[in-house]
Structures are given as C-alpha cells and as structure tokens.
Amino acid sequence: MNASAPFWADVLDDAPPIGVVALGARPRRVHTAVIGAGLTGLSAAYHLLLHRPDREVAILEATRVGAGASTRSTGMLTPGVGQNLAGLVRRVGHDMARGMYQASLRAVDYVHELTAAEGIDCELTRSGQLIVSRAHRGRQRLAAQARAYRDLDLPCEVLDDAALAAKIRLAPAPARADGLPAALRLPDAGTLHPGKLVRGLLEAVRRRGGTVYEDARVTEVARDRPSEIRLAEGAPVIADEVVLATAGYTADLRILRGRILPVQLCALATEPLGAATLAALGWHGREAIIDSRRLFNYFRLTSDDRIVFGGGAPRYAWGGGSGDGSGQRALAKLRAELARTFPAELALTPARGWSGVIGYVADAMPVIQRLAGRPSIVHVGGWCGHGIALGVASGAWVAHLLTGDGPPEALAWFRDRAPLVPTELIRWLSFRTAVSMMAFLDRV
C-alpha cells in the first residue's frame, strides 16, 4: 500500500485496465480525439460512440486512466453548482439557478441509470447528503440556504440539533440555536467508489470500439482542421474533432490559461473503523457530509468503514503547476481538521493522505464550449467540486454539441468562455487573498 496514493486508485493498480494500447510510430488518424481519461473524458467517448458507432474515437491519457481528479476525490455523488445555492441565485438569477440545480439533480440520477445499464458495480449508495454547521455564523448561512431551496421548490429537509445528533455524533461545538438549523439534508445524493466507476466506464468504452492510449501526453493541439495533436513522445494523432477533458491540466496545453485554474485539494483515509467506533459515531445512514463554512470539509464512509475526509484551504501554485511543495503541510492541517471534527476519544487514525488538482473557474461555474475560432474543439470542465455527477452527465452534452445544432439546454454553463484572471501575479495574489479572506470570515 502506498500511503500517498489515492485510496480509490488501488482497484486500477491491482487490475490493469483492459484494452489500453500503445501508440505506434506513425501518425494515427481518427474521427474524434478525447484528451483526458478521467470520468469526463470517458463519458464523452462513451456517448460519442453511442451516437456514432461507425466513427473512431481515441482517448489520449498523459499517464494512467483515472490518474487525475477522478480518483483523488472523496467519492461523493452530490447535486449542485458552485459553492452553494444561495450564491448561485445571486450570480445568475432565480430561474437560471433553478434550471442549473435541476440539471445537477438529473446528473445524479443519470449516474444511477448509467451504472445500472452498463452493469458497473461502483458501490453506489443513495444515502443523501448532510450540510452541517458547528458555529452560529454557519447556522445563519444554512438558514439562507434553506430559504433558497424553499424559494426554488427544490428538495431539502431542515434538521435541528436533535435531528442532527440522531444522524451522526460530531465533536462538541456549542453554537447559539436561535431557531436556526443545525443541518440541511439533501435526499438526492450519495457516495460511490470512483476508481470502480472509472474502470467500469473504461470497459463500456472498450465494448463500443473506443481506443485508449496511456502515456500519451499531449503537448499541443494545432489550430488547423483536422487538428494535429502533438505528443511528448511518438507520432502525432490527427483528429477531425477534439474534446478537451483535461480539468486542472488544461493550461499545460496553452489553452484557456487564466480561465481554467489548477487548484490543489487534499484528502485523507482512515484505517477501517471498528464496531465500537461505528456505534459511537451513530452514522447509521452513512450520508455524505459537508460543513457550511466558506473553507469547508467534507467526508463519507467507505464500504469497508473507513472515513475519507477532504477539504481544508485550496491552494494555487505559482505558475499554475500541479505541486507547490506544501502538500505535506496541507495534509497536516487536514489531519488536525479531522481530529477537531470528530469526538477526541474516537482517536481516528489516518492511514493515507493524498492531493489532487481540479479545474476551477473564477465564477465557480462549469464551462462547456466550442473554443472561439476553433469550433472543432470542445472544452468541458470546471466542475468546481461537483465533478462526479456533472462529469459523468457531461458526456451526453458533449455528444450533443458535436452531433447536434448547439447546446441541449439554455443553461449558463454552455457559454463562450470562462472569466479571465489576467497575468500570473494577479492569479496568484487574488487566489491567496480570497482564501485568506474566507478563512478570516469563517473565524469571525
């Protein structure tokens, strides 16, 4: 066991993905090239093959299938867009916010439908999600959230202290009730094993004739049509259409730099909990849980009774790289958060800790677009923490963009471009300032 590897990646390491092949010495011509073999890229390839089974689809992965954000999350299948619903309403208005949230609910449902249809056993449970508060200011934020759910007629249950205590036992954190909620419960959510979901989608792509190339690191996508996709090693791939499903690594291709920001997050997995610890927690519903702070933590139970715990302060490295040397410090802070979240007498022991890079957008909304001036290239991503549901569902949206007349729905994430954060200095300073301000407001 590698203590710094994602817990979910074991299933891919122990059983190498079937059908992954190496590129040859000559240029390869395909109809569609998908860059990135995470959940988003695999779903895009799967749906394109469903729509056009006679056309060749190739997936180019820089390292291993699922090696990026797809297996570095906590495996929570949750609805939502951006950090919270109330903020989404302020950003895009009542009607658009409701439409986008409903689309995310359909995305959660679609993961259930797709895994059932393809026989993918990924330990999927519909356990619901709890949004909890352990401070008075957080309760106020929960109250605003509850109003937004009520105003938009979206499913949400308000829990008081007694109702939350019946769901899970957390560390004492006295907060004035003042009639404010202790938690919200969202019924249309759950958990799954993302590594098994990746493998299942890979097998579904292979059954339909898709080809997956590992160790095929793309360095450039030429502007011509067909596009010449140049690789770090080996002959190029020539494609009529290109799908960029590269998440936080998009800027490495010198595309959408300053619009899709590589943001680093951390997660921990404990040793399996014993029967006495599980009984003390009282976590019988095994809900996915997130706290209501601006810099929030989120956690769930696995099928073998580990707690997978993620969150803490997100990090942006100078130059937009995938590592800034502070990963171990971030993991140490996350271990402290784990200890503060649960009763001290449980003495939870982290067995693993890892970090990963997601694609973040300044307005916290996804971007699904044909690139300006390059209509044969579709970019999809910027899930900002909701990548399992939206990433899997996005394959159908990508297929519609490439095979239909335009976006399948009039939703704000089908847009020409994400907002630009110009120059590296402004990106670095803005991100650090924003994180520091959020931490200050959480403390206050």
C-alpha positions as CSV (number, residue, x, y, z in Angstrom):
1,M,0.0,0.0,0.0
2,N,1.3,3.4,-1.0
3,A,0.3,5.8,1.8
4,S,0.5,8.8,-0.5
5,A,-1.6,7.2,-3.3
6,P,-5.3,7.8,-3.5
7,F,-7.3,5.1,-1.8
8,W,-9.5,4.7,-4.8
9,A,-6.6,4.0,-7.2
10,D,-5.9,0.6,-5.8
11,V,-8.6,-1.0,-7.9
12,L,-6.9,0.3,-11.1
13,D,-3.4,-0.6,-9.9
14,D,-4.3,-4.1,-8.8
15,A,-6.2,-4.9,-12.1
16,P,-4.6,-3.1,-15.0
17,P,-7.3,-1.6,-17.3
18,I,-8.3,-3.8,-20.2
19,G,-7.7,-2.8,-23.8
20,V,-5.3,0.0,-23.2
21,V,-2.7,0.1,-26.1
22,A,0.4,2.0,-27.1
23,L,0.6,4.5,-30.0
24,G,2.6,3.4,-33.0
25,A,5.5,5.2,-34.7
26,R,3.3,6.6,-37.5
27,P,0.7,9.4,-37.2
28,R,-2.7,8.0,-36.4
29,R,-5.9,9.4,-38.0
30,V,-9.2,9.3,-36.0
31,H,-12.5,11.0,-36.2
32,T,-12.6,12.2,-32.6
33,A,-9.7,12.5,-30.1
34,V,-10.6,12.9,-26.4
35,I,-7.8,14.3,-24.3
36,G,-8.0,13.0,-20.7
37,A,-9.2,9.6,-19.4
38,G,-11.0,10.7,-16.3
39,L,-14.7,10.4,-15.7
40,T,-15.4,13.4,-18.0
41,G,-13.3,12.1,-20.9
42,L,-14.5,8.5,-20.6
43,S,-18.1,9.7,-20.5
44,A,-17.6,11.9,-23.6
45,A,-16.1,9.0,-25.5
46,Y,-18.8,6.6,-24.4
47,H,-21.6,9.0,-25.6
48,L,-19.9,9.8,-28.9
49,L,-19.7,6.1,-29.6
50,L,-23.4,5.7,-28.7
51,H,-24.3,8.4,-31.2
52,R,-21.9,7.5,-33.9
53,P,-20.8,3.9,-33.6
54,D,-19.2,3.9,-37.0
55,R,-16.7,6.6,-36.2
56,E,-13.3,6.0,-34.5
57,V,-12.9,7.6,-31.1
58,A,-9.5,7.6,-29.3
59,I,-8.8,8.7,-25.8
60,L,-5.3,10.2,-25.1
61,E,-4.2,10.0,-21.4
62,A,-1.0,11.6,-20.2
63,T,-0.3,8.9,-17.5
64,R,-2.8,6.3,-16.4
65,V,-6.5,6.1,-16.8
66,G,-8.2,7.9,-13.9
67,A,-4.9,9.2,-12.5
68,G,-6.2,12.8,-12.1
69,A,-9.0,14.3,-10.1
70,S,-11.4,11.4,-10.8
71,T,-9.7,9.1,-8.3
72,R,-8.5,11.8,-5.9
73,S,-11.9,13.0,-4.6
74,T,-13.9,11.7,-1.7
75,G,-16.3,9.9,-4.0
76,M,-19.4,11.9,-3.1
77,L,-22.2,12.0,-5.7
78,T,-23.9,15.3,-4.9
79,P,-26.0,17.8,-6.8
80,G,-25.1,21.5,-7.0
81,V,-23.2,24.1,-9.0
82,G,-20.5,26.2,-7.3
83,Q,-20.2,26.5,-3.6
84,N,-23.9,27.0,-2.6
85,L,-27.3,27.5,-4.0
86,A,-27.9,31.0,-2.5
87,G,-24.7,32.2,-4.1
88,L,-25.8,30.7,-7.4
89,V,-29.1,32.6,-7.3
90,R,-27.2,35.9,-6.7
91,R,-25.0,35.2,-9.6
92,V,-27.4,34.0,-12.3
93,G,-30.9,34.8,-11.1
94,H,-33.8,32.7,-9.8
95,D,-34.9,30.9,-12.9
96,M,-31.4,30.1,-14.2
97,A,-30.2,28.9,-10.8
98,R,-33.2,26.6,-10.5
99,G,-32.6,25.2,-14.0
100,M,-28.9,24.5,-13.3
101,Y,-29.6,22.9,-10.0
102,Q,-32.3,20.7,-11.5
103,A,-29.8,19.7,-14.2
104,S,-27.4,18.6,-11.5
105,L,-30.2,16.6,-9.8
106,R,-30.7,14.8,-13.2
107,A,-27.0,14.3,-13.4
108,V,-27.1,12.4,-10.0
109,D,-30.0,10.3,-11.4
110,Y,-28.1,9.6,-14.6
111,V,-25.1,8.2,-12.8
112,H,-27.5,5.6,-11.2
113,E,-29.1,4.9,-14.6
114,L,-25.8,4.6,-16.5
115,T,-24.2,2.3,-13.9
116,A,-27.3,0.1,-13.9
117,A,-27.4,-0.1,-17.7
118,E,-23.7,-0.9,-18.0
119,G,-23.6,-3.3,-15.0
120,I,-20.9,-1.1,-13.2
121,D,-20.6,-2.1,-9.6
122,C,-19.1,1.0,-8.0
123,E,-20.5,0.7,-4.5
124,L,-23.1,3.3,-5.3
125,T,-25.5,4.2,-2.5
126,R,-28.2,6.8,-2.4
127,S,-27.6,7.8,1.2
128,G,-28.3,11.6,0.9
129,Q,-26.1,14.5,1.9
130,L,-25.9,16.5,5.1
131,I,-24.8,20.1,5.2
132,V,-23.9,20.7,8.8
133,S,-22.9,23.8,10.9
134,R,-20.9,23.9,14.1
135,A,-20.9,27.7,14.6
136,H,-23.5,30.4,14.8
137,R,-22.5,32.1,11.6
138,G,-22.7,28.8,9.8
139,R,-26.2,28.3,11.1
140,Q,-27.1,31.7,9.6
141,R,-25.7,30.6,6.3
142,L,-27.7,27.3,6.5
143,A,-30.8,29.4,7.1
144,A,-30.1,31.4,3.9
145,Q,-29.5,28.1,2.0
146,A,-32.8,26.7,3.3
147,R,-34.7,29.7,2.1
148,A,-33.1,29.4,-1.3
149,Y,-34.2,25.7,-1.6
150,R,-37.7,26.6,-0.4
151,D,-38.0,29.6,-2.8
152,L,-36.8,27.4,-5.8
153,D,-39.0,24.5,-4.7
154,L,-36.0,22.1,-4.5
155,P,-35.8,19.1,-2.2
156,C,-34.2,19.9,1.2
157,E,-35.0,18.9,4.8
158,V,-34.1,21.2,7.7
159,L,-32.7,19.5,10.8
160,D,-32.4,20.9,14.3
161,D,-29.8,19.8,16.9
162,A,-31.7,16.7,18.0
163,A,-32.3,15.6,14.5
164,L,-28.6,16.0,13.5
165,A,-27.5,14.2,16.7
166,A,-29.7,11.3,15.6
167,K,-27.8,11.2,12.2
168,I,-24.2,11.4,13.5
169,R,-22.1,12.3,16.5
170,L,-19.6,15.1,15.9
171,A,-17.2,16.8,18.3
172,P,-19.0,19.3,20.6
173,A,-19.1,22.8,19.1
174,P,-21.5,24.9,21.0
175,A,-23.4,27.4,18.9
176,R,-26.5,29.5,19.7
177,A,-29.5,27.9,18.2
178,D,-31.8,31.0,18.0
179,G,-34.2,28.8,15.9
180,L,-31.6,28.4,13.2
181,P,-31.0,25.0,11.6
182,A,-28.1,22.7,12.7
183,A,-28.1,20.9,9.3
184,L,-29.8,20.5,5.9
185,R,-30.4,17.1,4.4
186,L,-30.4,16.7,0.6
187,P,-32.1,13.4,-0.3
188,D,-30.8,13.2,-3.9
189,A,-27.1,12.4,-3.2
190,G,-24.9,9.6,-2.2
191,T,-21.5,8.0,-2.3
192,L,-19.6,5.7,-4.7
193,H,-16.1,4.2,-5.4
194,P,-14.7,6.5,-8.1
195,G,-12.0,4.0,-9.1
196,K,-14.5,1.3,-9.8
197,L,-16.6,3.9,-11.7
198,V,-13.6,4.8,-13.8
199,R,-12.9,1.2,-14.6
200,G,-16.5,0.5,-15.4
201,L,-16.7,3.4,-17.9
202,L,-13.4,2.3,-19.5
203,E,-14.8,-1.1,-20.1
204,A,-18.0,0.3,-21.5
205,V,-16.0,2.5,-23.9
206,R,-13.9,-0.5,-25.0
207,R,-17.0,-2.6,-25.6
208,R,-18.2,0.0,-28.1
209,G,-14.9,0.1,-30.0
210,G,-13.2,3.1,-28.3
211,T,-9.4,3.0,-28.1
212,V,-7.5,4.3,-25.0
213,Y,-3.8,5.2,-25.1
214,E,-1.9,5.7,-21.8
215,D,1.4,7.5,-21.5
216,A,0.2,9.7,-24.4
217,R,1.0,13.2,-23.0
218,V,-0.4,15.9,-25.3
219,T,1.8,19.0,-25.7
220,E,-0.1,20.9,-28.3
221,V,-3.3,20.9,-30.3
222,A,-2.6,22.6,-33.6
223,R,-5.1,25.2,-34.9
224,D,-5.7,23.5,-38.3
225,R,-8.7,21.3,-39.1
226,P,-8.2,18.4,-38.9
227,S,-6.2,19.1,-35.8
228,E,-2.7,17.7,-35.3
229,I,-2.3,16.6,-31.7
230,R,1.3,16.6,-30.8
231,L,2.6,14.3,-28.1
232,A,5.6,14.4,-25.8
233,E,6.8,11.1,-27.3
234,G,5.8,9.4,-30.5
235,A,3.9,10.3,-33.7
236,P,1.1,12.8,-33.6
237,V,-2.6,12.0,-33.8
238,I,-4.8,13.7,-36.5
239,A,-8.4,14.3,-35.5
240,D,-11.4,15.9,-37.1
241,E,-12.8,16.8,-33.7
242,V,-11.1,17.2,-30.3
243,V,-12.7,17.1,-26.8
244,L,-10.6,18.7,-24.0
245,A,-11.4,16.9,-20.8
246,T,-8.2,18.0,-19.1
247,A,-9.6,19.6,-15.9
248,G,-6.9,21.4,-14.0
249,Y,-4.2,20.4,-16.5
250,T,-5.8,22.4,-19.4
251,A,-3.3,25.3,-19.1
252,D,-0.5,22.8,-19.8
253,L,-1.8,22.8,-23.4
254,R,-1.6,26.7,-23.5
255,I,-5.3,26.7,-23.9
256,L,-7.7,28.7,-21.6
257,R,-4.8,29.8,-19.4
258,G,-6.1,32.1,-16.7
259,R,-9.6,30.8,-17.3
260,I,-9.4,27.2,-16.0
261,L,-7.2,27.4,-12.9
262,P,-5.4,24.4,-11.5
263,V,-6.4,24.3,-7.8
264,Q,-5.0,21.7,-5.4
265,L,-7.0,19.9,-2.7
266,C,-6.2,17.2,-0.2
267,A,-7.9,14.1,1.2
268,L,-7.3,11.5,3.9
269,A,-8.5,8.0,4.5
270,T,-8.5,6.4,8.0
271,E,-8.0,2.9,9.0
272,P,-11.2,0.8,8.9
273,L,-13.3,1.7,12.0
274,G,-14.1,-1.0,14.5
275,A,-17.6,-1.9,15.5
276,A,-17.4,0.1,18.8
277,T,-16.2,3.3,16.9
278,L,-19.0,2.9,14.4
279,A,-21.6,2.5,17.1
280,A,-20.2,5.6,18.9
281,L,-20.5,7.7,15.7
282,G,-24.1,6.7,15.2
283,W,-23.6,7.3,11.5
284,H,-26.3,4.7,10.5
285,G,-27.5,6.4,7.3
286,R,-23.9,6.7,6.0
287,E,-24.7,10.1,4.5
288,A,-22.2,12.2,2.6
289,I,-21.4,15.2,4.8
290,I,-20.1,18.7,4.1
291,D,-19.8,21.6,6.5
292,S,-21.2,25.1,5.8
293,R,-18.1,27.1,6.1
294,R,-16.6,29.0,3.2
295,L,-13.4,26.9,3.6
296,F,-15.2,23.6,4.2
297,N,-14.5,20.0,4.9
298,Y,-16.4,17.0,3.5
299,F,-16.4,13.3,4.5
300,R,-18.1,10.0,4.0
301,L,-17.8,6.3,5.0
302,T,-16.5,3.6,2.6
303,S,-17.8,0.1,2.1
304,D,-15.1,-1.2,4.5
305,D,-15.9,1.5,7.1
306,R,-13.1,4.0,6.6
307,I,-13.7,7.7,6.8
308,V,-12.5,9.5,3.7
309,F,-12.1,13.2,4.7
310,G,-11.3,16.0,2.3
311,G,-11.2,19.8,2.3
312,G,-9.2,22.5,4.0
313,A,-7.8,25.5,2.2
314,P,-7.5,25.1,-1.6
315,R,-4.1,26.0,-3.0
316,Y,-2.9,27.7,-6.2
317,A,0.8,27.2,-7.0
318,W,2.8,29.9,-8.7
319,G,2.8,29.3,-12.4
320,G,-0.3,27.1,-12.2
321,G,1.7,23.9,-11.5
322,S,0.4,20.7,-10.0
323,G,2.6,21.0,-6.9
324,D,4.0,23.8,-4.8
325,G,5.9,21.9,-2.1
326,S,3.2,22.5,0.5
327,G,1.3,19.2,0.1
328,Q,2.6,17.7,3.4
329,R,1.8,20.9,5.3
330,A,-1.7,20.9,3.8
331,L,-2.2,17.3,4.8
332,A,-1.0,18.0,8.4
333,K,-3.6,20.8,8.6
334,L,-6.3,18.4,7.3
335,R,-5.4,15.8,9.9
336,A,-5.9,18.5,12.5
337,E,-9.3,19.2,11.0
338,L,-10.2,15.5,11.2
339,A,-9.3,15.5,14.9
340,R,-11.4,18.6,15.5
341,T,-14.5,17.3,13.6
342,F,-15.0,14.0,15.5
343,P,-15.0,13.3,19.2
344,A,-11.4,13.1,20.6
345,E,-12.0,9.8,22.3
346,L,-12.5,8.0,19.0
347,A,-8.8,8.6,18.2
348,L,-9.3,8.3,14.4
349,T,-6.1,7.3,12.6
350,P,-5.3,8.5,9.1
351,A,-3.8,5.7,7.0
352,R,-3.3,7.6,3.8
353,G,-3.2,11.2,2.6
354,W,-3.1,12.5,-1.0
355,S,-3.6,15.6,-3.0
356,G,-5.0,16.3,-6.4
357,V,-5.7,19.1,-8.9
358,I,-9.1,20.2,-10.0
359,G,-10.1,22.7,-12.7
360,Y,-11.5,25.8,-11.0
361,V,-13.3,28.8,-12.6
362,A,-13.3,32.3,-11.1
363,D,-17.1,32.5,-11.0
364,A,-17.4,28.8,-9.7
365,M,-19.4,27.7,-12.7
366,P,-18.6,25.0,-15.3
367,V,-17.7,25.8,-18.9
368,I,-18.9,23.6,-21.8
369,Q,-17.9,25.3,-25.0
370,R,-16.6,25.2,-28.6
371,L,-13.4,27.2,-28.5
372,A,-13.6,30.6,-30.0
373,G,-12.2,30.4,-33.6
374,R,-11.7,26.7,-33.3
375,P,-15.2,25.2,-33.5
376,S,-13.9,21.6,-34.0
377,I,-12.5,21.7,-30.4
378,V,-14.9,21.3,-27.4
379,H,-13.8,22.0,-23.9
380,V,-15.7,20.6,-21.0
381,G,-14.9,21.0,-17.3
382,G,-14.5,23.5,-14.4
383,W,-16.8,21.4,-12.2
384,C,-15.5,23.2,-9.1
385,G,-16.1,20.3,-6.7
386,H,-19.1,18.6,-8.4
387,G,-17.2,16.6,-10.9
388,I,-18.6,13.1,-10.3
389,A,-22.2,13.9,-11.2
390,L,-21.6,16.7,-13.7
391,G,-18.6,15.0,-15.3
392,V,-20.4,11.7,-16.0
393,A,-23.5,13.6,-17.2
394,S,-21.5,15.9,-19.4
395,G,-20.7,13.2,-21.9
396,A,-24.2,13.4,-23.3
397,W,-23.9,17.2,-23.5
398,V,-20.6,17.0,-25.4
399,A,-22.0,14.5,-27.8
400,H,-25.0,16.8,-28.4
401,L,-22.7,19.7,-29.1
402,L,-20.7,17.7,-31.7
403,T,-23.6,15.9,-33.3
404,G,-26.4,18.4,-32.9
405,D,-27.1,22.1,-33.7
406,G,-26.0,23.5,-30.3
407,P,-26.3,23.2,-26.6
408,P,-29.0,20.8,-25.4
409,E,-30.4,23.3,-22.9
410,A,-30.3,27.0,-22.3
411,L,-28.1,26.9,-19.2
412,A,-25.4,29.3,-18.1
413,W,-22.6,26.7,-18.3
414,F,-23.0,26.5,-22.1
415,R,-21.0,29.7,-22.7
416,D,-18.3,31.0,-25.0
417,R,-15.7,31.3,-22.3
418,A,-14.9,31.4,-18.6
419,P,-13.9,34.7,-17.0
420,L,-10.3,35.6,-17.4
421,V,-7.9,36.2,-14.5
422,P,-5.1,38.0,-16.3
423,T,-1.4,37.6,-15.5
424,E,0.2,35.1,-13.2
425,L,0.8,37.7,-10.5
426,I,-2.8,38.6,-10.3
427,R,-3.9,35.0,-10.3
428,W,-1.6,34.1,-7.5
429,L,-2.3,37.1,-5.4
430,S,-6.1,37.0,-6.0
431,F,-6.3,33.4,-5.0
432,R,-4.3,33.7,-1.9
433,T,-6.2,36.9,-0.9
434,A,-9.6,35.2,-1.5
435,V,-8.6,32.1,0.6
436,S,-7.3,34.3,3.4
437,M,-10.5,36.4,3.4
438,M,-12.7,33.3,3.5
439,A,-10.6,31.9,6.4
440,F,-11.0,35.2,8.3
441,L,-14.7,35.3,7.8
442,D,-15.1,31.7,8.9
443,R,-13.2,32.5,12.1
444,V,-15.2,35.7,12.8
